[in-house]
Every structure is written in structure tokens, then in C-alpha cells.
Amino acid sequence: MRRTAPPVRSAPALLAAAVLTAATACSSSPAAEGGGRVEVVVGYQSKTINTVTAGTLLRAQGYFEQQLAELGRRDGTSYRVTWQDYDSGAPITAQMLAEKIDIGSMGDYPLLINGSRAQEAGGPGTRLVSVTGYNLLGALNSVVVPTGSPAHTLADLKGKKVSTSVGSAADGTLVQALAKAGVSEAGIQKQNQQPAVGASALKAGGVDALAQFVAWPGAVVFAGEGRLLYDGAALGRPTLHGVVIRQKYGAEHPAVVRAFLQAQAAATRYLNEHPLEASRKVAEATGLAPEVVHLYNGPNGIATFATPLDAGLLDALREDVPFLRSVGVLKALDVERFVDPSYQQQAGLPAIAPARITGTDPVCGRPVEDPKLAGEIWFDGEDATRPAADPGCLLRALKDPGRKVRAAYVPDAVTGTRWFADKDWWVQDGAALLPFTTEDGATAYLGAHPGARQLSYREALAAS
């Protein structure tokens, strides 16, 4: 039985008389475009915020309903949308196989499992038709531990209880990262839990670590309930989320799929052109702190938002298949059959530039140009964020005692992962002040640079 998502505020166009939101549990009507009524059920993960352009933000803005209203005016068909909210990709796949969800968004491992199980079931199967958010190094998945944990590296979790969602991209990152650290999957006590359950267990002391996907690691750390132990970017493997459809539905209603992709493109453009406003809308819809949403979805954020089925990302998916087979969660998958760019090609989607930090640093007085150095400060009471040219300039701006800081974001000196400046590990190397997301990362740098020294955040402020 599917759960109906809570009401979400949306654009005024969502109230158009031509568009209705269904509360029924049935899926699409067999009626074809050109008369009658067509239903479409969309499964999404509201708190998995690198899918917001195909879920939370898309729904809040009403773009899909607007596209369907326009389509209905052209072909005389009435279109009805049902939005279904889930905690992870697995239940969306189950509902798609039961023909109760037509379009869904999920992470790379769940996407591949979705395609495999649909092919195994026979029939038209499912198709990957677009990308939502991605990170080329894998930083969307991370491991956090309680702030007082004695763990310094991932290897320190040997024998410990680690909460994750089995079969998720975060679980895959955990298993591969443990192997790289010399710890087998059997070497930990894995707890298969939904993200919210795992976060609560971490806070209550029921588990020793939480391995999860966006936005849970950032939310736990921002709330002061944990610290980042492992940055998924250290694994160096691309991770992405995307949109998958039931091919049977797509064959019957290709115009609906094209409308969805056009709406997703509109949401992607809005997020990249108005990142702070988008972060606030997603925060309002999900209950997540806006500072956490902006960590991932803001300019130079951990997630990059685009829609094309990029060749490099698809190569990463192909490379993931052998791993998923080796751990027994996937039997076989014809990736070439699963990936279908034709819907995007027919939709004629425009190129959309990702959000980047730009402008002039008001403290150092120079243009913000290098994304590997650029930071961003969100002062309380201000409607816009301020750019910082580099970590030193960002720290100098944060020294102003007259301003309360909501959040300050700065990229890791090696991986480039954007993180909270006051939660980073800081190193001074000559005149340079370098932030690292994890203790492990800072320690590695110090080992390779004998003249460098570790600083606390307050010492880094004083040294700036």
C-alpha cells in the first residue's frame, strides 16, 4: 500500500482547473492521448535532495502540472498526477514492478537494481531517461559518527554497528570504502535501516556510525549530533541519481514522459539560477534545515544538477554492475537496453549551466574565480549569500563580531567537497589555511607536508 505524500505548497499555476491531483492508489489509465483521461503516478524521495528536480522542487513549483495542462489544451486529454513520497528507492522499484508507479527517481545502485529486476520479470521493463544530481567523486554518500566517537578512520569501525540502507548507493560506498581500508563487509555489524531510523539510532547511541546518502550526513553534522568520518569523495567513484520510467507506460504515453522531462529541465534551471531560493523551498517542503539543503544544492554544491545522460556517468553505471553482482543484489542487467536517451532527444531539452559561486569577494576585494577555492557565507538576516575567493578570505569575513553566521561553506583542499567551515579540520601550511572534511584527510596531508600544522577552527580564524 502506497503512502501519500503530505501537502506541499506549489506555484499558483498548480491550481489550474485543467490539472487535478489524484489521491487514488491506481496507476495510469489505459486511455491514450487524444481524449479521455490519463493518470501518471510519480514516486520520489523528498528528503533525498539531489533528486529534487524530479521530485520535491518539481512538485513545489508545479512545473509538471503546467506542462500537462498545456499538453491537455493541445490534445483534449485530461491529465491527473499522483505524487508518492518514499524514504529510499527500493519501495519505488517494488511499486513500479507492480505497475503502480510510472515515473520514479532514485540513486545509481537502486536504479541498476530497478532495471535488473524489471528485465528479470520480463516484458518491456524500465528505462533510465535522465539524470538529476551527481558528484563525480562520490561525495553524495558519507559516513558519520557521534561527535565523541573514538573512531579516527573508517578502519576503526571494525566490529562496530553501522547503520545503512542495504542496496542503496550509500551502502555500496560503505562496502567498497571498507574494502579499501582493509575491512571486509562481514567485519562490521551492519544494521539495515531507513535513513531517519539510522539517524535516530546514531543520536541515541544504538549504532556506532551512519552510512547514508544526501542529505542525512550533512543534517546530522549540522545539528551537532555527529561528525564526518568518511567523505565518499575519497573513494573517487562517480555517484548519481536519475529518473526511471516503466517502458510500457512510456510507450503508451510518450508525450507525458516528454512533459516530465521538460518540467524537470525547468526545475533544474530554476535551481541553478536561483539556488538560495530553491534551497529555501526544498527546506520548507521537507523540514530539513535550509542550511543543509544549500550545502548540497547551492552553487559549487556537493551535488551538480543536470539532465543529460552523460557518457562518463553511464560508464560509471556500467562499472557498478559487476560489484552489485558480486554482493548478490543484482543478477544481470543489459545496461544498453536499460538506458534510453530517446525521450530526452524528442523533448529537445536545452543545455543548463550548473550553479557556480561568482562575484567579487567583499573582504579580499578580488573576483571569485577558482571553484576549488571559492566559498560562500550565509549571514543571518541577509537575503543573499556572500562569495569568498578562498578559505583565508572566508575566515577573515567570519571574524566580524557584528554578524551572526547561519552557515559558511568551503571546499575540501584535496577532494573539493563543500562542507561547513566550522565543522572542518583545518591545517596551516605556510601562509595557506586549508580545510578538510575529515580528520583522516587532514592527517594524510600533514603526513605529506612536514612543515604544516593542524589548527582548530578558532585557531584558523585567529590565523586568518
Buried (B, 14 or more C-beta within 10 A) or exposed (E): EBEBBEEBEBBEEBEBEBBBBBEEEEBBBEBEBEEEBBBBBBBBBBBBBBBBBBBBBBBBBBBBBBBBBEBBEEEEBBBBBBBBBBBBBBBBBBBBBEBBBBBBBBBBBBBBBBBBBBBEEEEBBBBBBBBBBBBBBBBBBBBBBBEEBEBEBBBBBBEBBBBBBBBBBBBBBBBBBBEEBEBEBEBBEBBEBBBEBBBBBBBEEBBBBBBBBBBBBBBBBBEEBBBBBBBBBBBEBBBBBBBBBBBBBBEBBBBBBBBBBBBBBBBBBBBBEEBBEBBBBBBBBBEBBBBBBBBBBBBBBBBBBBBEBBEEBBEBBEEBBEBBBEBEBBEEBEBEEBBBBEBBEEBEBEEBEBBBBEBEBEBBEEEBEEBEBBBBBBBEEEEEBBBBBBBBBBBBBBEEEEBEBBBBBBBBBBBBBBBBBBBBBBBBBEEEBBBBBBBBBBBBBBEEEEEBEBBEBEBBBEBB
